[in-house]
């Protein structure tokens, strides 16, 4: 039983690593949940930026310094919506 658990843990750890963002990095933010960007969805960019990461909020969130038409958005995004 423990061999099976060790094997499953090894496979999980191989494909799931912690994000390696640092304060001051330039990151791209996904526009998946943005509905205030003008134009049709199929012509919209998937990512906008680059923006400077201001702070890390735990291991799963990054606070960025937004500018332009994204000023009214909340500046903290999960790492699943951010690309380095």
C-alpha distances in whole Angstrom, upper triangle without the diagonal:
4,5,5,6,9,10,11,13,14,16,17,18,20,22,23,25,27,31,33,36,39,42,45,43,45,42,43,42,41,44,42,42,46,49,52,52,55,55,53,49,49,51,50,48,44,44,47,48,47,47,47,43,45,42,38,37,33,31,31,35,38,42,44,48,49,53,55,55,51,53,52,48,46,45,41,39,35,34,33,37,38,38,39
4,5,5,6,9,10,10,12,14,15,16,18,20,21,23,25,28,30,34,36,39,42,41,42,40,41,41,40,43,41,42,45,48,51,51,54,54,52,48,48,51,49,47,43,43,45,46,45,45,44,41,42,39,36,35,31,29,29,33,36,40,42,46,48,51,54,53,50,51,51,47,44,43,39,37,33,32,31,35,36,36,37
4,5,5,6,9,10,10,12,14,15,16,19,20,22,24,28,30,33,36,39,42,40,42,40,40,40,40,42,40,42,45,48,51,51,54,54,52,48,48,50,48,46,42,42,45,45,45,45,44,41,43,40,36,35,32,29,30,34,37,40,43,46,48,51,53,53,50,51,51,47,45,44,40,38,34,32,31,35,36,35,36
4,5,5,6,9,10,11,12,14,15,17,18,21,23,27,29,33,35,39,41,39,40,38,39,38,37,40,38,39,42,45,48,48,51,51,49,45,45,47,45,43,39,40,43,43,43,43,43,40,42,39,35,34,31,28,28,32,35,39,41,45,46,49,51,51,48,49,49,45,43,42,38,36,32,30,29,33,34,34,35
4,5,5,6,9,10,10,12,14,16,16,18,21,24,27,30,33,36,39,37,38,36,36,36,35,38,36,37,40,43,46,46,49,49,47,44,44,46,44,42,38,38,41,41,41,41,40,37,39,36,32,31,27,25,25,29,32,36,38,42,43,47,49,48,45,47,46,42,40,39,35,33,29,28,27,31,31,32,33
4,5,5,6,9,10,10,12,15,15,17,19,23,25,28,31,34,37,35,37,35,36,36,35,38,36,37,41,44,46,46,49,49,48,44,44,46,44,41,38,37,40,41,40,40,39,36,38,35,31,30,27,24,25,29,32,35,38,41,43,46,49,48,45,46,46,43,40,39,35,33,29,27,27,30,31,31,31
4,5,5,6,9,10,11,13,14,17,20,23,25,29,31,35,37,35,36,34,35,35,34,37,35,37,40,43,46,45,48,48,46,42,42,44,42,40,36,36,39,40,39,39,39,36,38,35,32,31,28,25,26,29,32,36,38,41,42,46,48,48,44,46,46,42,40,39,35,33,29,27,26,30,30,30,30
4,5,5,6,9,10,11,12,15,18,21,24,27,30,33,36,33,34,32,32,32,31,34,32,33,37,39,42,42,45,45,43,39,39,41,39,37,33,34,37,37,37,37,37,34,36,33,30,29,26,23,23,27,29,33,35,39,40,43,45,45,42,43,43,39,37,36,33,30,26,24,23,27,28,28,29
4,5,5,6,8,10,10,12,15,18,21,24,27,30,33,31,32,30,31,31,30,33,31,32,36,39,41,41,44,44,43,39,39,41,39,37,33,32,35,36,35,35,34,31,33,30,27,26,23,20,20,24,27,30,33,37,38,41,44,43,40,41,41,38,35,34,30,28,24,22,22,25,26,26,27
4,6,5,6,9,10,12,15,18,20,24,26,30,32,30,31,30,30,31,30,33,32,33,37,40,42,42,45,45,43,39,39,41,39,36,33,32,35,35,34,35,34,31,33,31,27,27,24,21,22,25,27,31,33,37,38,41,44,44,40,42,42,39,36,35,31,29,25,23,22,26,26,25,26
4,6,5,7,9,11,15,18,20,23,27,30,32,30,31,28,29,29,28,31,29,31,34,37,40,39,42,42,40,36,36,38,36,34,30,30,33,34,33,34,33,31,33,31,27,27,25,21,21,25,27,31,32,36,37,40,42,42,39,41,41,37,35,34,31,28,24,22,20,24,24,24,25
4,5,6,6,9,12,15,18,21,24,27,30,27,28,26,26,26,25,28,27,28,31,34,37,37,40,40,38,34,34,36,34,32,28,28,31,31,31,31,31,28,30,28,24,24,21,18,18,21,24,27,29,33,34,37,39,39,36,38,38,34,32,31,27,24,21,18,17,21,22,21,23
4,6,5,7,10,13,15,19,21,25,27,25,26,24,25,26,25,29,27,29,32,35,37,37,40,40,39,35,35,37,34,32,28,27,30,30,29,29,29,26,28,26,22,22,19,16,16,20,22,26,28,32,33,36,39,39,35,37,37,33,31,30,26,24,20,18,17,21,21,20,21
4,6,7,11,14,15,19,22,26,28,25,26,24,25,25,25,28,27,29,32,35,38,37,40,40,38,35,34,35,34,31,27,27,29,30,29,29,29,27,29,27,24,24,22,18,18,22,23,27,29,32,33,36,39,39,36,38,38,34,33,31,28,25,21,18,18,21,21,20,20
4,6,10,12,15,18,21,25,26,23,24,22,22,22,22,25,24,26,29,32,34,33,36,36,35,31,30,32,30,27,24,23,26,27,26,27,27,25,27,26,22,23,21,17,16,20,21,25,26,30,31,34,36,36,33,35,35,31,30,28,25,22,19,16,15,18,18,17,18
4,7,9,12,15,18,22,24,21,22,20,21,21,20,23,22,24,27,30,32,32,35,35,34,30,30,31,29,27,23,22,25,25,25,25,25,22,25,22,19,19,17,13,13,16,18,22,24,27,28,31,34,34,30,32,33,29,27,25,22,19,16,13,12,16,16,16,17
4,6,9,12,15,19,21,18,20,18,19,20,20,23,23,24,27,30,32,32,35,35,35,31,31,32,30,27,23,22,24,24,23,23,22,20,22,20,16,17,15,11,12,15,16,20,22,25,27,30,32,33,29,31,32,28,26,24,21,18,15,12,12,16,15,14,14
4,6,9,12,15,18,16,18,16,18,18,19,22,22,23,25,29,31,30,34,35,34,31,31,32,29,26,23,21,23,22,21,21,20,17,19,16,13,13,11,7,9,11,13,17,19,22,24,27,30,31,27,28,29,25,23,21,18,16,12,10,11,14,13,13,13
4,6,9,13,15,12,14,12,14,15,16,19,20,21,23,26,28,27,31,32,31,28,29,29,26,23,20,18,19,19,17,17,16,13,16,14,11,12,11,7,8,10,10,14,15,19,21,24,27,27,24,25,26,23,21,18,15,13,11,7,9,12,10,10,10
4,7,10,12,10,12,12,14,16,17,21,22,23,25,28,29,29,32,33,33,30,30,30,27,24,21,19,20,18,17,16,15,12,14,13,10,13,12,9,10,11,11,14,15,18,20,23,26,28,24,25,27,24,22,19,16,15,13,10,12,14,11,11,9
4,7,9,7,9,9,12,13,16,19,20,21,22,26,27,26,29,31,31,28,29,29,26,22,20,17,17,16,14,13,11,8,11,10,8,11,11,9,10,10,8,11,11,14,17,20,23,24,21,22,24,21,19,15,13,12,12,9,12,13,10,9,7
4,6,6,9,10,14,15,18,21,23,24,24,28,28,28,31,33,33,31,32,31,28,24,22,19,19,16,14,13,10,7,9,8,7,11,12,11,12,11,9,11,11,14,17,20,23,25,22,22,24,21,19,16,14,14,14,12,15,16,13,12,10
4,6,9,10,14,15,19,21,23,24,24,27,27,27,30,32,33,31,32,31,28,25,23,20,18,16,14,11,8,5,6,6,7,11,12,13,14,12,9,9,9,11,14,17,21,23,20,20,22,20,18,14,13,14,15,13,17,17,14,14,12
4,7,9,13,15,18,21,23,24,24,27,26,26,29,31,32,30,31,30,26,23,22,18,17,14,11,9,6,5,6,8,10,14,16,16,17,14,11,11,9,10,13,15,19,21,19,19,21,20,18,14,14,15,17,15,18,17,14,14,11
4,6,10,12,16,19,21,22,22,26,25,24,27,29,30,28,29,27,24,21,19,16,15,12,9,8,6,6,8,10,11,14,16,15,16,14,10,11,9,11,13,16,19,21,19,19,22,20,18,15,14,14,15,13,16,15,11,10,7
4,7,10,13,16,19,20,20,23,23,21,24,26,27,25,25,24,21,17,16,13,11,8,6,5,5,6,10,12,13,16,18,17,17,15,11,12,9,10,12,13,16,18,16,17,20,18,18,14,14,14,15,13,16,14,10,9,7
4,7,10,13,15,17,17,20,20,19,22,23,24,22,22,21,18,15,13,10,9,7,5,5,6,7,11,12,12,15,17,16,14,12,10,10,8,10,11,13,16,17,14,16,18,16,16,12,12,11,12,10,12,10,7,6,5
4,7,9,12,14,14,17,17,15,18,20,20,18,19,17,14,11,9,6,6,5,5,6,9,10,13,15,15,17,19,17,16,14,11,12,10,11,11,13,14,15,13,15,17,15,15,13,13,11,12,11,11,8,6,5,6
4,7,9,10,10,14,14,13,16,18,18,16,17,17,13,10,8,5,5,6,8,8,10,10,13,15,15,16,18,17,14,12,10,11,9,11,10,12,13,13,11,13,14,12,12,10,10,8,10,9,10,6,5,7,9
4,5,8,8,12,13,12,15,16,16,13,14,14,11,9,6,4,6,9,11,11,14,14,17,18,17,18,19,18,15,13,13,14,12,14,13,15,15,14,12,15,16,12,13,12,12,9,10,10,9,5,6,8,11
4,6,5,8,10,8,12,12,13,10,12,12,8,7,6,6,7,10,13,13,16,17,19,20,20,20,22,21,18,16,15,16,14,15,13,14,14,12,10,14,14,11,13,13,14,11,13,13,12,8,10,12,15
4,6,8,11,11,13,14,13,10,12,13,10,9,7,8,10,14,16,16,19,19,21,22,21,21,22,21,18,16,16,17,16,18,16,18,18,15,13,17,16,13,14,15,15,12,12,13,11,8,11,13,16
4,6,9,10,13,14,14,11,14,15,12,12,10,11,12,15,17,17,20,19,21,21,21,20,22,21,17,16,16,16,16,18,15,17,17,14,12,15,14,11,12,13,13,11,12,14,12,9,12,15,18
4,6,6,10,12,12,10,13,14,10,11,10,10,11,13,16,16,19,19,20,21,21,21,23,23,20,17,17,16,15,16,13,14,14,11,9,12,11,9,11,13,13,12,14,16,15,11,13,16,19
4,6,8,10,10,9,13,13,11,12,12,13,13,16,19,19,22,22,24,25,25,24,27,27,23,21,21,20,19,19,16,16,15,12,11,14,12,11,13,16,17,15,17,20,18,15,17,20,23
4,6,9,11,11,14,14,11,13,14,14,13,16,18,18,21,22,23,25,25,25,28,28,25,22,21,20,18,18,14,14,12,8,8,11,10,10,13,15,17,17,19,21,20,17,18,21,23
4,7,9,9,12,11,8,10,11,12,10,13,16,17,20,21,23,25,26,26,29,28,25,23,21,20,18,18,14,13,11,8,9,12,12,11,15,16,18,17,20,21,20,16,17,19,22
4,7,9,11,10,8,11,13,14,13,16,19,20,23,25,27,29,29,30,32,32,29,26,25,24,22,21,17,16,13,10,12,15,15,15,18,20,22,21,23,25,23,20,21,22,25
4,7,9,7,7,10,13,15,14,17,20,22,25,27,29,31,32,32,34,34,30,28,27,26,24,24,20,19,16,13,15,18,18,18,21,23,24,23,25,26,24,21,22,23,25
4,6,6,6,10,12,15,15,19,22,23,27,28,31,32,32,32,35,34,30,28,28,27,26,26,22,22,19,16,17,21,20,20,23,24,25,23,25,26,23,20,22,23,26
4,5,5,8,9,12,14,17,20,22,25,26,29,30,30,30,32,30,27,25,25,25,24,24,21,21,19,17,17,20,20,18,21,22,23,21,22,22,20,17,19,20,23
4,6,8,9,13,15,18,21,23,27,28,30,32,31,32,33,32,28,27,27,27,25,26,23,23,21,19,19,23,23,22,24,25,25,23,23,24,21,18,20,20,23
4,7,9,12,13,16,19,21,25,26,29,31,31,32,34,32,29,28,27,27,24,25,22,21,19,17,18,22,22,21,24,24,25,23,24,24,22,19,20,20,22
4,6,9,10,13,16,18,22,23,26,27,28,28,30,29,26,24,23,23,21,21,18,18,16,14,14,18,19,17,20,20,21,19,21,21,19,16,17,17,20
4,5,7,10,13,15,19,20,23,25,25,26,28,26,24,22,21,21,18,19,16,16,15,14,14,18,19,17,19,19,20,17,19,18,17,13,14,14,16
4,7,10,12,15,18,19,22,23,23,23,25,23,20,19,18,19,17,18,16,17,17,16,14,18,19,16,18,18,18,15,16,15,13,10,11,11,14
4,7,9,11,14,15,18,20,20,21,23,21,19,17,15,16,14,15,13,14,14,14,12,16,17,15,16,15,15,13,14,13,12,9,8,8,11
4,6,8,12,14,17,19,19,21,23,22,20,17,15,15,12,12,10,11,11,11,10,13,15,13,15,13,15,13,15,15,14,11,10,10,12
3,5,9,11,14,17,18,20,22,21,19,17,14,13,10,10,9,9,10,11,10,12,15,14,15,13,14,13,16,15,16,12,10,10,10
4,7,9,13,15,16,19,21,20,19,17,14,13,10,10,9,10,12,14,12,14,17,15,16,13,15,14,16,15,16,13,10,9,9
4,6,9,12,14,16,19,19,17,14,11,10,6,6,6,8,11,13,11,12,15,13,13,10,12,12,14,14,16,13,10,11,10
4,6,9,12,14,17,17,17,14,10,9,6,6,8,10,13,16,14,14,17,15,14,11,12,13,15,14,17,15,12,12,10
4,6,8,11,13,14,13,10,7,6,4,6,9,12,16,18,15,15,17,15,13,10,10,10,12,11,15,13,10,11,10
4,7,10,13,14,14,11,8,6,5,6,10,13,17,19,16,15,17,15,13,9,10,12,14,14,17,16,13,15,14
4,6,9,11,12,9,6,5,7,9,13,16,20,21,18,17,18,16,13,10,9,11,12,12,16,16,14,15,14
4,6,7,8,6,5,6,9,12,15,19,22,23,19,19,20,17,14,11,9,10,10,10,14,14,12,14,14
4,6,7,5,6,7,11,14,16,20,23,24,20,19,20,17,13,11,8,9,9,10,13,14,13,16,16
4,6,6,8,10,14,17,20,23,27,27,23,23,23,20,17,15,11,11,10,10,14,15,15,17,17
4,6,8,12,15,18,20,24,27,27,24,24,24,21,18,16,12,11,9,8,11,14,13,15,15
4,7,10,13,17,19,22,25,25,21,22,22,18,16,14,10,9,6,5,8,10,10,13,14
4,7,10,13,15,19,22,22,18,18,18,15,12,10,7,5,4,5,9,9,9,12,13
4,6,10,12,16,19,19,16,16,17,14,11,8,6,5,6,7,10,10,8,11,11
4,7,9,13,16,17,13,13,14,11,9,5,4,6,9,10,13,12,10,13,13
4,6,10,13,14,11,11,13,11,9,5,6,8,11,11,14,12,10,12,12
4,7,10,12,10,9,11,10,10,7,9,11,14,15,17,15,13,15,14
4,7,9,6,6,9,8,9,6,10,11,15,16,17,14,13,15,15
4,7,6,5,9,10,11,10,13,15,18,19,21,17,16,17,18
4,5,6,9,11,13,13,16,17,21,22,22,19,18,19,20
4,6,7,9,12,13,16,17,20,21,22,18,18,20,21
4,5,6,9,9,12,13,16,18,19,15,15,17,19
4,6,8,8,12,14,18,19,21,17,17,19,20
4,7,9,12,14,17,20,21,17,18,21,22
4,6,9,10,14,16,17,14,15,18,20
4,6,8,11,14,16,13,14,17,19
4,7,10,12,14,12,12,15,16
4,7,10,12,10,10,14,15
4,6,8,7,7,11,13
4,5,6,7,10,13
4,5,5,8,10
4,6,8,11
4,7,10
4,7
4
